[in-house]
Amino acid sequence: MVKMGVKIIPSNYPTILHLPGSKFRDASDRTIGAQEVEWLTVKTRKPTDLVIVTEKVDGCNVGVLRRGNSLYPLIRKGYDVRSNQYEWIRDFAKFVDKNRLRFLHLLSNEERVCGEWMIKTHTIRYDMPHEPFVCFDIIAGHRRIRYNTLRERLENSSFIPAGLVHSGGAISTARAIELLGSGFHGAIDAPEGVVYRYESQEHGWLFSAKFVSNPLVGDQGLLDANIRSGLMNTWKGTTFP
């Protein structure tokens, strides 16, 4: 039995800042700088730099850290999910235990895979065509592996990556949302939005930003956020409480 409030690492995953025009969820949200906006949406800093856009999915931010042959299921702030007050979040630990060999195959020592646990969501409801853990990063300390390597490793271990919208040069948010369409993960009404990732040939990942397009998330959606919070999603015909 894990004691309540067990913190494994300082943080599993940092908050991603918004692109201009993205819908804020609350007053603490912030946008990235003008230079970064231009590199993502108008012209990259160098021709060899890479802009990747993936679907932003709703859920609980979680991760799995490998230390030796031990696996630690984490929430965003670095706490062990097994010490969480909510059963549906603790259930992520059961998913990790069930898929232990897959996680050991995916991760090297002191690496963690980060993603969304989509059993319950805040504002978007899904009829998922896949398991309820969607991955978007592998991190060792503060270093993120390159996107192409991430995709290859996830596929080799049969994990689900966040749906790929674009990989190449800078791309406007309007075009990215157009390419996103109805999304990749079974959003019943419309996807939440997209996440941009910027990589250089020399250094790999440099920064990320998000563009939330679904009106349920911000503005008028904030009025009924408490009502919609805790939506149940389905996976292969099974409803998860």
TIMAR-210492 format. One record per atom (N, C-alpha, C, O): residue number from 1; atom name; x, y, z. Coordinates in pm, whole numbers. Layout:
N
NUM|CA|X|Y|Z
...
//
This chain:
241
1|N|84|-119|0
1|CA|0|0|0
1|C|88|125|0
1|O|177|137|84
2|N|64|216|-92
2|CA|143|338|-101
2|C|81|444|-10
2|O|-40|464|-11
3|N|165|512|70
3|CA|116|616|159
3|C|66|736|79
3|O|114|762|-32
4|N|-30|810|135
4|CA|-85|927|70
4|C|23|1035|55
4|O|107|1052|143
5|N|18|1106|-58
5|CA|107|1220|-79
5|C|251|1182|-108
5|O|341|1259|-75
6|N|275|1065|-169
6|CA|412|1023|-199
6|C|458|1090|-328
6|O|404|1065|-436
7|N|560|1177|-316
7|CA|614|1249|-432
7|C|740|1177|-481
7|O|834|1157|-405
8|N|741|1139|-608
8|CA|852|1061|-664
8|C|955|1152|-729
8|O|1075|1134|-709
9|N|910|1249|-808
9|CA|996|1347|-874
9|C|931|1484|-859
9|O|812|1493|-830
10|N|1008|1593|-878
10|CA|950|1728|-862
10|C|830|1755|-952
10|O|735|1820|-909
11|N|834|1707|-1076
11|CA|724|1729|-1169
11|C|730|1625|-1280
11|O|838|1592|-1328
12|N|615|1574|-1319
12|CA|611|1481|-1431
12|C|614|1553|-1565
12|O|684|1511|-1657
13|N|536|1664|-1575
13|CA|526|1733|-1704
13|C|489|1878|-1681
13|O|399|1908|-1603
14|N|558|1971|-1750
14|CA|530|2113|-1731
14|C|403|2157|-1805
14|O|357|2090|-1897
15|N|349|2269|-1762
15|CA|235|2329|-1830
15|C|278|2384|-1965
15|O|385|2445|-1976
16|N|196|2364|-2068
16|CA|227|2415|-2202
16|C|155|2549|-2222
16|O|35|2560|-2195
17|N|228|2649|-2268
17|CA|171|2781|-2293
17|C|89|2781|-2422
17|O|105|2694|-2508
18|N|2|2881|-2435
18|CA|-90|2892|-2549
18|C|-30|2972|-2665
18|O|57|3056|-2646
19|N|-79|2944|-2784
19|CA|-62|3030|-2900
19|C|-172|3136|-2898
19|O|-278|3113|-2840
20|N|-150|3252|-2961
20|CA|-254|3355|-2966
20|C|-383|3302|-3029
20|O|-380|3230|-3128
21|N|-496|3340|-2968
21|CA|-626|3295|-3017
21|C|-674|3167|-2956
21|O|-790|3130|-2974
22|N|-588|3097|-2883
22|CA|-627|2973|-2815
22|C|-721|3005|-2700
22|O|-710|3111|-2638
23|N|-813|2916|-2672
23|CA|-911|2937|-2566
23|C|-850|2901|-2430
23|O|-804|2789|-2408
24|N|-851|2998|-2341
24|CA|-797|2977|-2206
24|C|-900|2904|-2120
24|O|-1021|2924|-2133
25|N|-848|2817|-2030
25|CA|-935|2748|-1936
25|C|-955|2832|-1809
25|O|-1064|2831|-1751
26|N|-850|2904|-1767
26|CA|-864|2988|-1648
26|C|-766|3104|-1656
26|O|-690|3116|-1752
27|N|-768|3189|-1553
27|CA|-690|3313|-1554
27|C|-539|3290|-1545
27|O|-462|3382|-1571
28|N|-496|3170|-1510
28|CA|-353|3141|-1499
28|C|-289|3110|-1634
28|O|-166|3104|-1644
29|N|-368|3089|-1738
29|CA|-314|3055|-1870
29|C|-236|3172|-1929
29|O|-270|3289|-1906
30|N|-130|3140|-2006
30|CA|-44|3241|-2066
30|C|-12|3201|-2210
30|O|-24|3084|-2247
31|N|30|3300|-2292
31|CA|72|3272|-2429
31|C|224|3276|-2440
31|O|292|3335|-2356
32|N|276|3212|-2545
32|CA|419|3214|-2572
32|C|458|3349|-2634
32|O|371|3429|-2669
33|N|587|3373|-2648
33|CA|637|3499|-2701
33|C|616|3513|-2852
33|O|594|3415|-2922
34|N|624|3637|-2899
34|CA|599|3667|-3041
34|C|699|3595|-3133
34|O|661|3549|-3241
35|N|826|3586|-3090
35|CA|925|3519|-3175
35|C|893|3371|-3191
35|O|905|3317|-3301
36|N|854|3306|-3083
36|CA|821|3164|-3090
36|C|694|3142|-3174
36|O|684|3043|-3247
37|N|599|3234|-3164
37|CA|479|3225|-3247
37|C|516|3226|-3394
37|O|464|3147|-3472
38|N|606|3316|-3432
38|CA|647|3326|-3573
38|C|716|3199|-3620
38|O|690|3150|-3730
39|N|805|3145|-3537
39|CA|876|3022|-3576
39|C|779|2906|-3596
39|O|799|2823|-3685
40|N|676|2900|-3515
40|CA|580|2790|-3525
40|C|482|2806|-3641
40|O|449|2709|-3709
41|N|437|2928|-3665
41|CA|322|2948|-3754
41|C|352|3023|-3883
41|O|270|3022|-3975
42|N|469|3089|-3893
42|CA|501|3169|-4012
42|C|626|3117|-4084
42|O|619|3077|-4200
43|N|739|3119|-4015
43|CA|866|3074|-4074
43|C|958|3025|-3964
43|O|978|3094|-3865
44|N|1014|2906|-3982
44|CA|1104|2851|-3882
44|C|1233|2932|-3874
44|O|1271|3001|-3969
45|N|1298|2922|-3761
45|CA|1424|2995|-3738
45|C|1529|2957|-3840
45|O|1600|3043|-3892
46|N|1539|2828|-3870
46|CA|1630|2774|-3971
46|C|1552|2680|-4061
46|O|1455|2619|-4016
47|N|1593|2665|-4188
47|CA|1522|2573|-4277
47|C|1522|2429|-4229
47|O|1434|2350|-4264
48|N|1623|2393|-4148
48|CA|1634|2255|-4101
48|C|1552|2230|-3974
48|O|1537|2115|-3932
49|N|1497|2336|-3913
49|CA|1415|2317|-3793
49|C|1283|2250|-3829
49|O|1236|2258|-3943
50|N|1225|2183|-3731
50|CA|1106|2101|-3756
50|C|992|2144|-3664
50|O|1010|2160|-3544
51|N|874|2161|-3724
51|CA|751|2189|-3648
51|C|661|2067|-3658
51|O|625|2023|-3768
52|N|625|2012|-3544
52|CA|535|1896|-3537
52|C|406|1941|-3469
52|O|409|2010|-3367
53|N|293|1900|-3525
53|CA|164|1933|-3466
53|C|89|1802|-3441
53|O|75|1719|-3531
54|N|40|1784|-3318
54|CA|-36|1665|-3283
54|C|-169|1705|-3220
54|O|-186|1818|-3175
55|N|-263|1611|-3217
55|CA|-391|1639|-3153
55|C|-372|1655|-3002
55|O|-302|1577|-2938
56|N|-437|1758|-2946
56|CA|-441|1775|-2801
56|C|-560|1696|-2748
56|O|-673|1717|-2791
57|N|-533|1606|-2655
57|CA|-641|1523|-2601
57|C|-670|1563|-2456
57|O|-583|1612|-2385
58|N|-793|1540|-2416
58|CA|-841|1573|-2283
58|C|-820|1452|-2191
58|O|-828|1338|-2236
59|N|-794|1478|-2064
59|CA|-778|1368|-1970
59|C|-701|1411|-1848
59|O|-700|1528|-1812
60|N|-635|1316|-1784
60|CA|-550|1341|-1668
60|C|-405|1321|-1710
60|O|-370|1214|-1760
61|N|-322|1423|-1689
61|CA|-180|1412|-1726
61|C|-111|1313|-1633
61|O|-112|1330|-1511
62|N|-51|1210|-1691
62|CA|16|1105|-1614
62|C|148|1069|-1681
62|O|177|1112|-1793
63|N|227|990|-1611
63|CA|351|941|-1668
63|C|392|812|-1599
63|O|337|775|-1495
64|N|489|745|-1657
64|CA|545|623|-1598
64|C|697|637|-1598
64|O|759|649|-1703
65|N|756|636|-1479
65|CA|899|647|-1461
65|C|958|509|-1436
65|O|907|431|-1356
66|N|1068|480|-1508
66|CA|1139|354|-1483
66|C|1265|382|-1401
66|O|1347|466|-1438
67|N|1281|311|-1290
67|CA|1404|312|-1211
67|C|1446|168|-1190
67|O|1383|94|-1114
68|N|1553|128|-1257
68|CA|1591|-12|-1257
68|C|1480|-91|-1322
68|O|1441|-63|-1435
69|N|1430|-190|-1252
69|CA|1316|-268|-1302
69|C|1185|-232|-1232
69|O|1087|-306|-1240
70|N|1185|-117|-1163
70|CA|1064|-69|-1097
70|C|998|38|-1182
70|O|1066|118|-1247
71|N|864|40|-1183
71|CA|786|138|-1256
71|C|703|220|-1158
71|O|640|165|-1068
72|N|704|352|-1177
72|CA|630|442|-1090
72|C|527|519|-1174
72|O|566|601|-1257
73|N|397|495|-1152
73|CA|294|570|-1223
73|C|273|705|-1154
73|O|252|712|-1033
74|N|279|814|-1233
74|CA|282|949|-1178
74|C|168|1036|-1229
74|O|117|1014|-1339
75|N|129|1135|-1148
75|CA|45|1243|-1198
75|C|135|1363|-1229
75|O|255|1359|-1204
76|N|75|1471|-1285
76|CA|154|1583|-1336
76|C|254|1639|-1235
76|O|368|1669|-1272
77|N|215|1652|-1108
77|CA|302|1714|-1009
77|C|405|1620|-950
77|O|475|1655|-855
78|N|416|1499|-1007
78|CA|521|1407|-965
78|C|485|1312|-854
78|O|571|1238|-805
79|N|357|1312|-812
79|CA|313|1219|-708
79|C|278|1083|-767
79|O|235|1073|-882
80|N|297|979|-687
80|CA|257|844|-725
80|C|104|838|-733
80|O|36|876|-637
81|N|50|792|-845
81|CA|-96|790|-861
81|C|-163|698|-759
81|O|-281|714|-729
82|N|-89|603|-706
82|CA|-147|509|-611
82|C|-180|575|-477
82|O|-251|518|-395
83|N|-129|697|-457
83|CA|-162|772|-335
83|C|-270|877|-361
83|O|-299|958|-273
84|N|-330|876|-481
84|CA|-432|975|-515
84|C|-566|942|-450
84|O|-597|825|-426
85|N|-645|1046|-422
85|CA|-774|1024|-358
85|C|-881|967|-451
85|O|-980|911|-406
86|N|-860|982|-583
86|CA|-961|940|-679
86|C|-930|800|-735
86|O|-819|774|-781
87|N|-1029|714|-730
87|CA|-1009|576|-775
87|C|-974|568|-923
87|O|-889|489|-963
88|N|-1041|652|-1006
88|CA|-1017|644|-1150
88|C|-875|685|-1187
88|O|-822|640|-1289
89|N|-813|770|-1105
89|CA|-671|803|-1127
89|C|-582|691|-1075
89|O|-482|657|-1138
90|N|-618|633|-961
90|CA|-542|518|-909
90|C|-547|401|-1006
90|O|-455|319|-1010
91|N|-654|393|-1084
91|CA|-666|283|-1180
91|C|-556|286|-1286
91|O|-529|184|-1349
92|N|-493|401|-1305
92|CA|-382|405|-1400
92|C|-269|312|-1355
92|O|-201|252|-1438
93|N|-250|299|-1224
93|CA|-148|208|-1173
93|C|-180|63|-1211
93|O|-89|-15|-1239
94|N|-308|28|-1213
94|CA|-346|-107|-1255
94|C|-314|-129|-1402
94|O|-270|-236|-1442
95|N|-337|-24|-1484
95|CA|-302|-32|-1625
95|C|-150|-53|-1642
95|O|-107|-132|-1725
96|N|-71|20|-1562
96|CA|74|6|-1569
96|C|116|-135|-1529
96|O|201|-195|-1596
97|N|59|-188|-1422
97|CA|93|-324|-1378
97|C|58|-426|-1485
97|O|136|-518|-1513
98|N|-58|-411|-1545
98|CA|-103|-504|-1647
98|C|-12|-502|-1769
98|O|6|-603|-1837
99|N|46|-384|-1798
99|CA|129|-368|-1917
99|C|277|-349|-1882
99|O|351|-282|-1954
100|N|317|-407|-1772
100|CA|453|-390|-1719
100|C|561|-421|-1824
100|O|654|-342|-1840
101|N|549|-532|-1893
101|CA|653|-571|-1988
101|C|662|-473|-2104
101|O|771|-448|-2155
102|N|550|-419|-2146
102|CA|551|-318|-2254
102|C|624|-193|-2208
102|O|704|-137|-2283
103|N|598|-148|-2084
103|CA|666|-29|-2034
103|C|816|-53|-2016
103|O|897|36|-2046
104|N|854|-169|-1969
104|CA|996|-201|-1954
104|C|1066|-206|-2090
104|O|1182|-167|-2102
105|N|995|-253|-2191
105|CA|1051|-255|-2326
105|C|1064|-114|-2383
105|O|1158|-84|-2458
106|N|971|-27|-2348
106|CA|969|109|-2400
106|C|1076|197|-2339
106|O|1140|275|-2410
107|N|1098|186|-2208
107|CA|1177|283|-2132
107|C|1314|230|-2092
107|O|1330|113|-2057
108|N|1413|319|-2098
108|CA|1544|291|-2038
108|C|1543|343|-1894
108|O|1450|413|-1854
109|N|1645|309|-1818
109|CA|1652|351|-1679
109|C|1645|503|-1665
109|O|1714|575|-1737
110|N|1562|552|-1572
110|CA|1542|693|-1541
110|C|1470|770|-1651
110|O|1469|893|-1649
111|N|1413|702|-1746
111|CA|1324|767|-1843
111|C|1180|756|-1796
111|O|1144|666|-1721
112|N|1098|850|-1842
112|CA|954|842|-1816
112|C|878|874|-1943
112|O|918|962|-2020
113|N|769|803|-1965
113|CA|679|832|-2076
113|C|563|914|-2020
113|O|509|882|-1915
114|N|526|1020|-2091
114|CA|421|1111|-2045
114|C|304|1109|-2142
114|O|323|1098|-2263
115|N|184|1120|-2087
115|CA|67|1118|-2173
115|C|-59|1152|-2096
115|O|-53|1209|-1987
116|N|-174|1117|-2154
116|CA|-304|1145|-2093
116|C|-377|1014|-2062
116|O|-386|925|-2146
117|N|-429|1006|-1940
117|CA|-514|894|-1898
117|C|-657|939|-1924
117|O|-707|1029|-1856
118|N|-723|876|-2022
118|CA|-848|928|-2077
118|C|-972|851|-2032
118|O|-1074|851|-2101
119|N|-963|784|-1916
119|CA|-1081|717|-1862
119|C|-1192|818|-1836
119|O|-1308|797|-1871
120|N|-1154|931|-1772
120|CA|-1245|1043|-1754
120|C|-1181|1168|-1812
120|O|-1058|1180|-1815
121|N|-1264|1262|-1857
121|CA|-1214|1385|-1915
121|C|-1292|1503|-1859
121|O|-1392|1486|-1788
122|N|-1245|1624|-1891
122|CA|-1305|1745|-1835
122|C|-1420|1798|-1920
122|O|-1527|1827|-1868
123|N|-1397|1810|-2050
123|CA|-1496|1876|-2136
123|C|-1526|1801|-2266
123|O|-1631|1822|-2326
124|N|-1435|1715|-2310
124|CA|-1452|1644|-2436
124|C|-1482|1497|-2406
124|O|-1413|1435|-2325
125|N|-1584|1442|-2471
125|CA|-1616|1301|-2453
125|C|-1567|1222|-2574
125|O|-1577|1268|-2688
126|N|-1514|1102|-2548
126|CA|-1453|1021|-2652
126|C|-1515|882|-2660
126|O|-1554|823|-2559
127|N|-1524|832|-2782
127|CA|-1549|691|-2807
127|C|-1419|638|-2866
127|O|-1401|635|-2987
128|N|-1327|596|-2779
128|CA|-1189|569|-2819
128|C|-1174|439|-2896
128|O|-1228|335|-2855
129|N|-1102|443|-3008
129|CA|-1076|320|-3084
129|C|-952|247|-3034
129|O|-902|157|-3102
130|N|-901|285|-2918
130|CA|-776|230|-2867
130|C|-776|236|-2715
130|O|-871|287|-2656
131|N|-671|185|-2651
131|CA|-660|188|-2506
131|C|-657|333|-2455
131|O|-623|424|-2531
132|N|-692|355|-2327
132|CA|-712|492|-2278
132|C|-587|565|-2231
132|O|-599|659|-2152
133|N|-469|525|-2276
133|CA|-345|598|-2245
133|C|-285|645|-2376
133|O|-245|563|-2459
134|N|-279|777|-2396
134|CA|-224|837|-2518
134|C|-95|909|-2483
134|O|-94|993|-2392
135|N|14|878|-2553
135|CA|149|925|-2517
135|C|193|1041|-2606
135|O|160|1046|-2725
136|N|269|1135|-2547
136|CA|322|1244|-2628
136|C|466|1282|-2598
136|O|518|1373|-2662
137|N|533|1218|-2503
137|CA|674|1249|-2477
137|C|739|1136|-2400
137|O|675|1066|-2323
138|N|870|1120|-2423
138|CA|956|1042|-2336
138|C|1066|1136|-2291
138|O|1133|1200|-2372
139|N|1085|1143|-2158
139|CA|1175|1241|-2098
139|C|1271|1170|-2004
139|O|1232|1080|-1929
140|N|1399|1212|-2009
140|CA|1499|1166|-1912
140|C|1549|1291|-1840
140|O|1620|1372|-1900
141|N|1513|1307|-1715
141|CA|1544|1432|-1645
141|C|1462|1545|-1705
141|O|1340|1547|-1693
142|N|1530|1640|-1772
142|CA|1462|1748|-1843
142|C|1479|1735|-1994
142|O|1435|1822|-2069
143|N|1541|1629|-2040
143|CA|1570|1612|-2183
143|C|1463|1526|-2249
143|O|1437|1414|-2205
144|N|1402|1579|-2354
144|CA|1301|1505|-2428
144|C|1363|1442|-2553
144|O|1444|1506|-2621
145|N|1327|1320|-2582
145|CA|1380|1257|-2702
145|C|1314|1319|-2825
145|O|1205|1376|-2814
146|N|1379|1309|-2939
146|CA|1326|1366|-3063
146|C|1196|1298|-3103
146|O|1172|1181|-3071
147|N|1113|1374|-3172
147|CA|980|1324|-3205
147|C|985|1196|-3288
147|O|912|1101|-3259
148|N|1069|1192|-3390
148|CA|1073|1073|-3476
148|C|1115|949|-3397
148|O|1065|839|-3421
149|N|1208|968|-3303
149|CA|1248|858|-3216
149|C|1135|817|-3124
149|O|1112|698|-3100
150|N|1063|916|-3073
150|CA|948|889|-2988
150|C|846|802|-3059
150|O|802|701|-3006
151|N|809|841|-3180
151|CA|710|765|-3257
151|C|756|621|-3279
151|O|679|527|-3263
152|N|882|605|-3315
152|CA|935|471|-3343
152|C|930|383|-3218
152|O|891|267|-3225
153|N|970|439|-3104
153|CA|972|361|-2981
153|C|831|326|-2934
153|O|807|215|-2886
154|N|738|421|-2947
154|CA|600|392|-2908
154|C|540|282|-2995
154|O|474|191|-2945
155|N|564|290|-3124
155|CA|511|190|-3215
155|C|572|53|-3188
155|O|502|-48|-3197
156|N|700|49|-3154
156|CA|766|-79|-3126
156|C|712|-146|-3000
156|O|722|-268|-2985
157|N|655|-67|-2909
157|CA|597|-122|-2786
157|C|444|-120|-2789
157|O|379|-149|-2688
158|N|387|-86|-2905
158|CA|241|-86|-2926
158|C|167|12|-2837
158|O|54|-15|-2796
159|N|230|126|-2805
159|CA|161|233|-2734
159|C|104|333|-2835
159|O|149|340|-2949
160|N|4|409|-2790
160|CA|-68|500|-2878
160|C|-7|640|-2870
160|O|-11|701|-2763
161|N|48|693|-2980
161|CA|95|832|-2979
161|C|-20|928|-3007
161|O|-118|890|-3070
162|N|-8|1051|-2960
162|CA|-106|1154|-2996
162|C|-108|1167|-3148
162|O|-2|1170|-3212
163|N|-227|1176|-3206
163|CA|-242|1175|-3351
163|C|-162|1283|-3419
163|O|-167|1399|-3379
164|N|-89|1246|-3523
164|CA|-2|1339|-3596
164|C|-82|1417|-3699
164|O|-145|1359|-3787
165|N|-80|1550|-3687
165|CA|-150|1641|-3778
165|C|-56|1693|-3886
165|O|-94|1703|-4002
166|N|70|1726|-3848
166|CA|164|1789|-3940
166|C|305|1769|-3891
166|O|330|1771|-3770
167|N|399|1750|-3983
167|CA|541|1747|-3952
167|C|616|1810|-4069
167|O|610|1760|-4182
168|N|686|1921|-4042
168|CA|755|1992|-4150
168|C|787|2134|-4110
168|O|843|2158|-4003
169|N|752|2230|-4197
169|CA|779|2370|-4169
169|C|671|2433|-4084
169|O|581|2365|-4035
170|N|682|2564|-4066
170|CA|582|2638|-3988
170|C|444|2624|-4052
170|O|433|2611|-4174
171|N|341|2627|-3969
171|CA|204|2608|-4019
171|C|109|2692|-3933
171|O|121|2693|-3811
172|N|17|2761|-3997
172|CA|-77|2846|-3924
172|C|-170|2761|-3838
172|O|-193|2643|-3867
173|N|-222|2822|-3734
173|CA|-317|2749|-3648
173|C|-445|2716|-3725
173|O|-505|2611|-3703
174|N|-487|2806|-3814
174|CA|-608|2780|-3892
174|C|-590|2656|-3979
174|O|-680|2573|-3988
175|N|-474|2644|-4043
175|CA|-448|2528|-4128
175|C|-433|2401|-4044
175|O|-478|2294|-4085
176|N|-370|2413|-3928
176|CA|-353|2296|-3842
176|C|-488|2242|-3797
176|O|-509|2121|-3798
177|N|-580|2330|-3757
177|CA|-712|2287|-3714
177|C|-790|2227|-3832
177|O|-867|2132|-3814
178|N|-770|2282|-3950
178|CA|-835|2226|-4069
178|C|-786|2084|-4094
178|O|-865|1995|-4124
179|N|-655|2063|-4082
179|CA|-599|1930|-4103
179|C|-639|1833|-3992
179|O|-655|1713|-4016
180|N|-657|1884|-3871
180|CA|-700|1800|-3758
180|C|-836|1738|-3785
180|O|-859|1621|-3754
181|N|-927|1816|-3842
181|CA|-1060|1765|-3872
181|C|-1130|1711|-3748
181|O|-1138|1779|-3646
182|N|-1180|1589|-3757
182|CA|-1251|1527|-3644
182|C|-1156|1458|-3548
182|O|-1201|1400|-3448
183|N|-1027|1462|-3576
183|CA|-928|1406|-3485
183|C|-903|1258|-3504
183|O|-958|1195|-3594
184|N|-818|1203|-3418
184|CA|-770|1066|-3430
184|C|-813|976|-3315
184|O|-794|854|-3321
185|N|-872|1034|-3210
185|CA|-892|958|-3087
185|C|-1038|942|-3047
185|O|-1068|907|-2933
186|N|-1130|968|-3141
186|CA|-1269|938|-3117
186|C|-1348|1046|-3047
186|O|-1449|1016|-2982
187|N|-1305|1173|-3057
187|CA|-1383|1282|-2998
187|C|-1523|1281|-3057
187|O|-1539|1279|-3179
188|N|-1624|1281|-2972
188|CA|-1761|1262|-3019
188|C|-1816|1387|-3087
188|O|-1885|1376|-3188
189|N|-1786|1505|-3034
189|CA|-1833|1628|-3098
189|C|-1722|1689|-3183
189|O|-1735|1696|-3305
190|N|-1616|1734|-3120
190|CA|-1501|1792|-3190
190|C|-1380|1778|-3100
190|O|-1394|1779|-2978
191|N|-1259|1766|-3158
191|CA|-1137|1757|-3076
191|C|-1114|1885|-2995
191|O|-1174|1989|-3022
192|N|-1026|1874|-2896
192|CA|-997|1991|-2812
192|C|-912|2093|-2886
192|O|-933|2213|-2870
193|N|-816|2048|-2966
193|CA|-726|2139|-3036
193|C|-598|2067|-3072
193|O|-597|1946|-3094
194|N|-487|2143|-3079
194|CA|-360|2085|-3122
194|C|-246|2131|-3031
194|O|-258|2232|-2961
195|N|-137|2056|-3034
195|CA|-13|2092|-2964
195|C|98|2103|-3068
195|O|118|2012|-3148
196|N|168|2215|-3065
196|CA|284|2237|-3152
196|C|412|2201|-3076
196|O|423|2223|-2956
197|N|506|2145|-3149
197|CA|636|2107|-3092
197|C|745|2158|-3187
197|O|736|2136|-3308
198|N|846|2225|-3133
198|CA|953|2282|-3216
198|C|1085|2213|-3185
198|O|1127|2208|-3070
199|N|1150|2160|-3290
199|CA|1278|2091|-3274
199|C|1381|2149|-3369
199|O|1349|2187|-3482
200|N|1506|2155|-3322
200|CA|1617|2195|-3409
200|C|1703|2074|-3439
200|O|1706|1977|-3363
201|N|1772|2081|-3551
201|CA|1860|1971|-3591
201|C|1972|1953|-3490
201|O|2017|1841|-3465
202|N|2017|2065|-3430
202|CA|2130|2059|-3339
202|C|2092|2011|-3199
202|O|2165|1934|-3137
203|N|1976|2057|-3148
203|CA|1944|2037|-3007
203|C|1819|1953|-2981
203|O|1789|1923|-2865
204|N|1748|1916|-3084
204|CA|1623|1844|-3062
204|C|1514|1937|-3014
204|O|1503|2050|-3061
205|N|1431|1890|-2918
205|CA|1317|1969|-2870
205|C|1363|2099|-2806
205|O|1456|2101|-2726
206|N|1296|2211|-2845
206|CA|1325|2341|-2786
206|C|1207|2396|-2705
206|O|1228|2446|-2595
207|N|1085|2386|-2758
207|CA|968|2435|-2684
207|C|841|2381|-2749
207|O|842|2329|-2861
208|N|732|2394|-2675
208|CA|601|2352|-2725
208|C|499|2462|-2697
208|O|523|2552|-2616
209|N|385|2455|-2766
209|CA|274|2547|-2742
209|C|146|2477|-2783
209|O|149|2382|-2862
210|N|33|2525|-2730
210|CA|-95|2460|-2763
210|C|-192|2562|-2820
210|O|-185|2682|-2792
211|N|-283|2509|-2900
211|CA|-391|2592|-2955
211|C|-521|2517|-2931
211|O|-548|2415|-2995
212|N|-601|2568|-2837
212|CA|-729|2506|-2802
212|C|-838|2573|-2885
212|O|-859|2694|-2876
213|N|-907|2493|-2964
213|CA|-1006|2547|-3056
213|C|-1149|2516|-3017
213|O|-1241|2586|-3060
214|N|-1171|2413|-2934
214|CA|-1307|2373|-2900
214|C|-1368|2473|-2802
214|O|-1311|2497|-2695
215|N|-1483|2533|-2835
215|CA|-1543|2635|-2748
215|C|-1589|2582|-2613
215|O|-1613|2662|-2522
216|N|-1603|2452|-2597
216|CA|-1642|2396|-2468
216|C|-1534|2414|-2363
216|O|-1562|2412|-2243
217|N|-1408|2431|-2408
217|CA|-1296|2438|-2315
217|C|-1285|2576|-2252
217|O|-1257|2587|-2133
218|N|-1305|2681|-2330
218|CA|-1291|2816|-2278
218|C|-1415|2898|-2302
218|O|-1516|2848|-2351
219|N|-1408|3025|-2266
219|CA|-1517|3120|-2288
219|C|-1648|3067|-2230
219|O|-1659|3050|-2109
220|N|-1748|3039|-2316
220|CA|-1877|2991|-2268
220|C|-1865|2854|-2203
220|O|-1942|2819|-2114
221|N|-1768|2777|-2250
221|CA|-1752|2644|-2193
221|C|-1717|2646|-2046
221|O|-1747|2551|-1974
222|N|-1652|2755|-1999
222|CA|-1616|2763|-1859
222|C|-1740|2766|-1769
222|O|-1734|2724|-1654
223|N|-1850|2815|-1822
223|CA|-1972|2828|-1742
223|C|-2027|2693|-1698
223|O|-2084|2680|-1590
224|N|-2009|2591|-1784
224|CA|-2061|2460|-1745
224|C|-1951|2356|-1729
224|O|-1976|2236|-1737
225|N|-1827|2404|-1704
225|CA|-1714|2312|-1689
225|C|-1734|2218|-1571
225|O|-1702|2100|-1580
226|N|-1789|2270|-1461
226|CA|-1808|2185|-1344
226|C|-1912|2076|-1370
226|O|-1904|1967|-1313
227|N|-2009|2107|-1455
227|CA|-2112|2010|-1488
227|C|-2053|1899|-1575
227|O|-2086|1781|-1558
228|N|-1966|1939|-1669
228|CA|-1911|1842|-1763
228|C|-1792|1766|-1707
228|O|-1758|1659|-1757
229|N|-1728|1819|-1604
229|CA|-1608|1754|-1548
229|C|-1641|1611|-1503
229|O|-1744|1587|-1440
230|N|-1552|1518|-1537
230|CA|-1573|1380|-1499
230|C|-1654|1302|-1599
230|O|-1718|1203|-1562
231|N|-1654|1344|-1726
231|CA|-1725|1270|-1829
231|C|-1664|1131|-1845
231|O|-1542|1116|-1843
232|N|-1748|1031|-1861
232|CA|-1701|895|-1883
232|C|-1681|872|-2032
232|O|-1761|918|-2114
233|N|-1575|803|-2067
233|CA|-1545|771|-2205
233|C|-1561|620|-2228
233|O|-1561|541|-2134
234|N|-1574|585|-2354
234|CA|-1588|443|-2388
234|C|-1467|397|-2466
234|O|-1405|474|-2540
235|N|-1434|270|-2450
235|CA|-1322|209|-2519
235|C|-1363|67|-2557
235|O|-1385|-18|-2471
236|N|-1373|44|-2688
236|CA|-1410|-87|-2739
236|C|-1542|-136|-2677
236|O|-1559|-253|-2645
237|N|-1634|-41|-2662
237|CA|-1767|-77|-2612
237|C|-1779|-85|-2463
237|O|-1888|-110|-2412
238|N|-1669|-63|-2390
238|CA|-1673|-71|-2244
238|C|-1672|68|-2186
238|O|-1590|151|-2227
239|N|-1760|97|-2091
239|CA|-1763|226|-2025
239|C|-1678|219|-1898
239|O|-1691|126|-1819
240|N|-1590|319|-1880
240|CA|-1503|322|-1764
240|C|-1554|427|-1666
240|O|-1566|544|-1704
241|N|-1585|391|-1540
241|CA|-1634|487|-1442
241|C|-1522|578|-1392
241|O|-1545|665|-1309
//
